[in-house]
Amino acid sequence: MAEEMLSSLCMRATITVEGELAERIERLSQERATSFEDLANAALREGLNYLVAETPRAGGASGRKSGRISYTHPVSLGGCLLESLDDIAGVLATVEGEGFK
């Protein structure tokens, strides 16, 4: 029964696969002892899942979540060691010596 349902959902299509991609699929299918077709279908499925997850949504956020919250902890580095950063040439001369040019 499951095979009948699956076969009714399958579509036979002819596509042109670029040489490098075909070689990669062939090599990987041999390594995994699976057919070219099965591996190509798995790659398409994973790629489409990734593309759907990356589709921008309203507000500019993508649908892909890493599962982690990233936070940068602030650290005090003290005050500026130079009087002013307005004169970039002067800052470079102080930090790197007069031969910075």
MDTraj code that builds the backbone (N, CA, C; nanometers):
import mdtraj as md
import numpy as np

residues = "MET ALA GLU GLU MET LEU SER SER LEU CYS MET ARG ALA THR ILE THR VAL GLU GLY GLU LEU ALA GLU ARG ILE GLU ARG LEU SER GLN GLU ARG ALA THR SER PHE GLU ASP LEU ALA ASN ALA ALA LEU ARG GLU GLY LEU ASN TYR LEU VAL ALA GLU THR PRO ARG ALA GLY GLY ALA SER GLY ARG LYS SER GLY ARG ILE SER TYR THR HIS PRO VAL SER LEU GLY GLY CYS LEU LEU GLU SER LEU ASP ASP ILE ALA GLY VAL LEU ALA THR VAL GLU GLY GLU GLY PHE LYS".split()
xyz = np.array([
    [0.0821, -0.1198, 0.0000],
    [0.0000, 0.0000, 0.0000],
    [0.0866, 0.1264, 0.0000],
    [0.1886, 0.1297, 0.0865],
    [0.2758, 0.2467, 0.0947],
    [0.3504, 0.2687, -0.0358],
    [0.3954, 0.1583, -0.0996],
    [0.4654, 0.1713, -0.2276],
    [0.3748, 0.2276, -0.3358],
    [0.2485, 0.1877, -0.3331],
    [0.1531, 0.2385, -0.4318],
    [0.1331, 0.3887, -0.4137],
    [0.1221, 0.4323, -0.2879],
    [0.1051, 0.5755, -0.2618],
    [0.2291, 0.6522, -0.3034],
    [0.3468, 0.5958, -0.2711],
    [0.4715, 0.6618, -0.3056],
    [0.4885, 0.6725, -0.4564],
    [0.4588, 0.5663, -0.5279],
    [0.4764, 0.5696, -0.6730],
    [0.3802, 0.6675, -0.7389],
    [0.2645, 0.6899, -0.6783],
    [0.1707, 0.7853, -0.7364],
    [0.2161, 0.9294, -0.7118],
    [0.3054, 0.9507, -0.6130],
    [0.3544, 1.0849, -0.5835],
    [0.4844, 1.1178, -0.6564],
    [0.5456, 1.0182, -0.7192],
    [0.6715, 1.0387, -0.7890],
    [0.6471, 1.0985, -0.9266],
    [0.7451, 1.1753, -0.9731],
    [0.7364, 1.2340, -1.1049],
    [0.8684, 1.2071, -1.1756],
    [0.8630, 1.1584, -1.2930],
    [0.9834, 1.1347, -1.3715],
    [1.0133, 1.2628, -1.4487],
    [1.1374, 1.3100, -1.4371],
    [1.1758, 1.4332, -1.5052],
    [1.3171, 1.4184, -1.5584],
    [1.3470, 1.4882, -1.6631],
    [1.4818, 1.4910, -1.7179],
    [1.5392, 1.6282, -1.6887],
    [1.6521, 1.6289, -1.6196],
    [1.7196, 1.7559, -1.5911],
    [1.8647, 1.7439, -1.6354],
    [1.9265, 1.8565, -1.6610],
    [2.0676, 1.8590, -1.6957],
    [2.1457, 1.8897, -1.5695],
    [2.2328, 1.7976, -1.5309],
    [2.3164, 1.8152, -1.4128],
    [2.4554, 1.8543, -1.4601],
    [2.5089, 1.9622, -1.4058],
    [2.6423, 2.0067, -1.4439],
    [2.7443, 1.8977, -1.4154],
    [2.8495, 1.8942, -1.4971],
    [2.9508, 1.7886, -1.4894],
    [3.0073, 1.7659, -1.3506],
    [3.0485, 1.8742, -1.2852],
    [3.1080, 1.8621, -1.1520],
    [3.0085, 1.8049, -1.0518],
    [2.8832, 1.8480, -1.0607],
    [2.7814, 1.7966, -0.9691],
    [2.7534, 1.6496, -0.9950],
    [2.7464, 1.6125, -1.1210],
    [2.7230, 1.4725, -1.1557],
    [2.8360, 1.3849, -1.1030],
    [2.9601, 1.4314, -1.1157],
    [3.0746, 1.3561, -1.0645],
    [3.0673, 1.3414, -0.9133],
    [3.0310, 1.4491, -0.8449],
    [3.0201, 1.4434, -0.6981],
    [2.9105, 1.3471, -0.6543],
    [2.7962, 1.3520, -0.7229],
    [2.6860, 1.2614, -0.6887],
    [2.7282, 1.1174, -0.7154],
    [2.7912, 1.0933, -0.8288],
    [2.8343, 0.9578, -0.8643],
    [2.9348, 0.9047, -0.7619],
    [3.0339, 0.9868, -0.7258],
    [3.1361, 0.9452, -0.6303],
    [3.0737, 0.9144, -0.4941],
    [2.9868, 1.0020, -0.4480],
    [2.9240, 0.9831, -0.3174],
    [2.8275, 0.8648, -0.3186],
    [2.7588, 0.8448, -0.4289],
    [2.6669, 0.7309, -0.4362],
    [2.7447, 0.5995, -0.4303],
    [2.8649, 0.5951, -0.4878],
    [2.9479, 0.4752, -0.4788],
    [2.9985, 0.4551, -0.3359],
    [3.0406, 0.5648, -0.2710],
    [3.0885, 0.5559, -0.1332],
    [2.9790, 0.5059, -0.0397],
    [2.8560, 0.5500, -0.0635],
    [2.7441, 0.5137, 0.0246],
    [2.6676, 0.3905, -0.0242],
    [2.7137, 0.3324, -0.1319],
    [2.6501, 0.2136, -0.1900],
    [2.5005, 0.2359, -0.2123],
    [2.4696, 0.3472, -0.2755],
    [2.3311, 0.3794, -0.3092],
    [2.3257, 0.4205, -0.4554],
    [2.2083, 0.4346, -0.5088],
    [2.1971, 0.4703, -0.6506],
    [2.2136, 0.6207, -0.6708],
    [2.2525, 0.6561, -0.7905],
    [2.2647, 0.7959, -0.8298],
    [2.1317, 0.8678, -0.8050],
    [2.0229, 0.8032, -0.8467],
    [1.8891, 0.8623, -0.8336],
    [1.8522, 0.8872, -0.6879],
    [1.8770, 0.7881, -0.6017],
    [1.8427, 0.8043, -0.4596],
    [1.9229, 0.9169, -0.3960],
    [2.0529, 0.9231, -0.4287],
    [2.1358, 1.0276, -0.3713],
    [2.0976, 1.1653, -0.4260],
    [2.0674, 1.1736, -0.5549],
    [2.0250, 1.3013, -0.6139],
    [1.8951, 1.3482, -0.5497],
    [1.8018, 1.2560, -0.5268],
    [1.6764, 1.2923, -0.4606],
    [1.7010, 1.3398, -0.3178],
    [1.7902, 1.2718, -0.2454],
    [1.8219, 1.3125, -0.1085],
    [1.8856, 1.4517, -0.1070],
    [1.9759, 1.4764, -0.2022],
    [2.0415, 1.6073, -0.2108],
    [1.9405, 1.7171, -0.2441],
    [1.8497, 1.6892, -0.3373],
    [1.7451, 1.7870, -0.3706],
    [1.6563, 1.8154, -0.2496],
    [1.6194, 1.7092, -0.1785],
    [1.5329, 1.7243, -0.0613],
    [1.6004, 1.8124, 0.0449],
    [1.7277, 1.7817, 0.0758],
    [1.8010, 1.8599, 0.1761],
    [1.8200, 2.0050, 0.1295],
    [1.8531, 2.0213, 0.0018],
    [1.8722, 2.1568, -0.0514],
    [1.7446, 2.2382, -0.0473],
    [1.6331, 2.1765, -0.0829],
    [1.5048, 2.2478, -0.0782],
    [1.4652, 2.2816, 0.0652],
    [1.4889, 2.1878, 0.1580],
    [1.4603, 2.2173, 0.2993],
    [1.5416, 2.3370, 0.3470],
    [1.6684, 2.3421, 0.3053],
    [1.7547, 2.4536, 0.3438],
    [1.7042, 2.5844, 0.2827],
    [1.6694, 2.5807, 0.1545],
    [1.6211, 2.7015, 0.0879],
    [1.4913, 2.7527, 0.1500],
    [1.4018, 2.6622, 0.1842],
    [1.2757, 2.7025, 0.2465],
    [1.3029, 2.7645, 0.3827],
    [1.3955, 2.7069, 0.4576],
    [1.4275, 2.7599, 0.5901],
    [1.4955, 2.8957, 0.5806],
    [1.5671, 2.9224, 0.4719],
    [1.6379, 3.0488, 0.4542],
    [1.5541, 3.1570, 0.3881],
    [1.4315, 3.1266, 0.3460],
    [1.3485, 3.2236, 0.2776],
    [1.3166, 3.3395, 0.3718],
    [1.3493, 3.4625, 0.3315],
    [1.3192, 3.5764, 0.4180],
    [1.1695, 3.5883, 0.4441],
    [1.1369, 3.6203, 0.5648],
    [0.9973, 3.6385, 0.6031],
    [0.9728, 3.7865, 0.6274],
    [0.8475, 3.8214, 0.6507],
    [0.8127, 3.9608, 0.6784],
    [0.8972, 4.0095, 0.7950],
    [0.9524, 4.1267, 0.7825],
    [1.0366, 4.1810, 0.8879],
    [1.1838, 4.1527, 0.8643],
    [1.2159, 4.0770, 0.7577],
    [1.3545, 4.0536, 0.7214],
    [1.4204, 3.9362, 0.7902],
    [1.3529, 3.8664, 0.8799],
    [1.4144, 3.7537, 0.9492],
    [1.4028, 3.6286, 0.8642],
    [1.5073, 3.5457, 0.8663],
    [1.4991, 3.4190, 0.7932],
    [1.4340, 3.3151, 0.8825],
    [1.3846, 3.2096, 0.8212],
    [1.3166, 3.1058, 0.8963],
    [1.4120, 3.0098, 0.9653],
    [1.5414, 3.0169, 0.9335],
    [1.6382, 2.9235, 0.9891],
    [1.6827, 2.9715, 1.1262],
    [1.6768, 2.8833, 1.2240],
    [1.7198, 2.9161, 1.3592],
    [1.8349, 2.8240, 1.3949],
    [1.9367, 2.8781, 1.4566],
    [2.0526, 2.7970, 1.4916],
    [2.0297, 2.7201, 1.6209],
    [1.9302, 2.7577, 1.6988],
    [1.9078, 2.6897, 1.8251],
    [1.9931, 2.7467, 1.9367],
    [2.0782, 2.8430, 1.9041],
    [2.1644, 2.9041, 2.0049],
    [2.1373, 3.0529, 2.0098],
    [2.1484, 3.1081, 2.1275],
    [2.1394, 3.2528, 2.1422],
    [2.2814, 3.3032, 2.1584],
    [2.3199, 3.3947, 2.0736],
    [2.4543, 3.4483, 2.0788],
    [2.4518, 3.5825, 2.1506],
    [2.5445, 3.6008, 2.2407],
    [2.5508, 3.7254, 2.3154],
    [2.6963, 3.7594, 2.3386],
    [2.7324, 3.8827, 2.3150],
    [2.8673, 3.9297, 2.3418],
    [2.8683, 3.9992, 2.4762],
    [2.9543, 3.9512, 2.5647],
    [2.9628, 4.0101, 2.6980],
    [3.0532, 4.1330, 2.6937],
    [3.0056, 4.2449, 2.7459],
    [3.0878, 4.3658, 2.7449],
    [3.2037, 4.3538, 2.8438],
    [3.3171, 4.4127, 2.8055],
    [3.4350, 4.4109, 2.8903],
    [3.4927, 4.5517, 2.8907],
    [3.5240, 4.6029, 3.0071],
    [3.5845, 4.7353, 3.0163],
    [3.7319, 4.7258, 2.9816],
    [3.7750, 4.8050, 2.8861],
    [3.9153, 4.8072, 2.8456],
    [3.9867, 4.9317, 2.8964],
    [3.9187, 5.0060, 2.9814],
    [3.9774, 5.1274, 3.0345],
    [3.9588, 5.2441, 2.9392],
    [4.0168, 5.3548, 2.9740],
    [4.0050, 5.4739, 2.8908],
    [4.0998, 5.4694, 2.7726],
    [4.0829, 5.5644, 2.6827],
    [4.1683, 5.5763, 2.5655],
    [4.3072, 5.6203, 2.6095],
    [4.4108, 5.5590, 2.5551],
    [4.5483, 5.5920, 2.5928],
    [4.6002, 5.7173, 2.5230],
    [4.5266, 5.7633, 2.4224],
    [4.5661, 5.8837, 2.3506],
    [4.4705, 5.9965, 2.3862],
    [4.5188, 6.1196, 2.3732],
    [4.4343, 6.2343, 2.4061],
    [4.3137, 6.2443, 2.3141],
    [4.3376, 6.2250, 2.1826],
    [4.2304, 6.2392, 2.0859],
    [4.2535, 6.1446, 1.9687],
    [4.1432, 6.0954, 1.9142],
    [4.1514, 6.0112, 1.7949],
    [4.1115, 6.0888, 1.6701],
    [4.0928, 6.2195, 1.6840],
    [4.0501, 6.3022, 1.5719],
    [4.1578, 6.3148, 1.4643],
    [4.2848, 6.3193, 1.5033],
    [4.3960, 6.3323, 1.4090],
    [4.4520, 6.1931, 1.3814],
    [4.4022, 6.1291, 1.2760],
    [4.4409, 5.9918, 1.2456],
    [4.5903, 5.9814, 1.2161],
    [4.6456, 6.0746, 1.1408],
    [4.7886, 6.0719, 1.1098],
    [4.8702, 6.0802, 1.2383],
    [4.8262, 6.1617, 1.3313],
    [4.8956, 6.1733, 1.4605],
    [4.8857, 6.0451, 1.5415],
    [4.7697, 5.9807, 1.5382],
    [4.7513, 5.8538, 1.6094],
    [4.8446, 5.7481, 1.5515],
    [4.8499, 5.7387, 1.4176],
    [4.9377, 5.6410, 1.3534],
    [5.0839, 5.6691, 1.3822],
    [5.1202, 5.7955, 1.3834],
    [5.2583, 5.8320, 1.4123],
    [5.2937, 5.7926, 1.5553],
    [5.2004, 5.8093, 1.6479],
    [5.2245, 5.7739, 1.7878],
    [5.2350, 5.6220, 1.8036],
    [5.1455, 5.5505, 1.7412],
    [5.1395, 5.4063, 1.7608],
    [5.2475, 5.3323, 1.6811],
    [5.2682, 5.3725, 1.5552],
    [5.3591, 5.2985, 1.4691],
    [5.4924, 5.3691, 1.4475],
    [5.5097, 5.4845, 1.5015],
    [5.6319, 5.5603, 1.4802],
    [5.6154, 5.6520, 1.3607],
    [5.7087, 5.7427, 1.3439],
    [5.6979, 5.8414, 1.2373],
    [5.7098, 5.7796, 1.0976],
    [5.7616, 5.6603, 1.0844],
    [5.7818, 5.5994, 0.9534],
    [5.6600, 5.5181, 0.9066],
    [5.5420, 5.5493, 0.9545],
    [5.4230, 5.4711, 0.9186],
    [5.3810, 5.4907, 0.7747],
    [5.4228, 5.6019, 0.7104],
    [5.3793, 5.6331, 0.5744],
    [5.4453, 5.5426, 0.4816],
])
top = md.Topology()
chain = top.add_chain()
for i, resn in enumerate(residues, 1):
    res = top.add_residue(resn, chain, resSeq=i)
    for name in ("N", "CA", "C"):
        top.add_atom(name, md.element.get_by_symbol(name[0]), res)
traj = md.Trajectory(xyz[None], top)
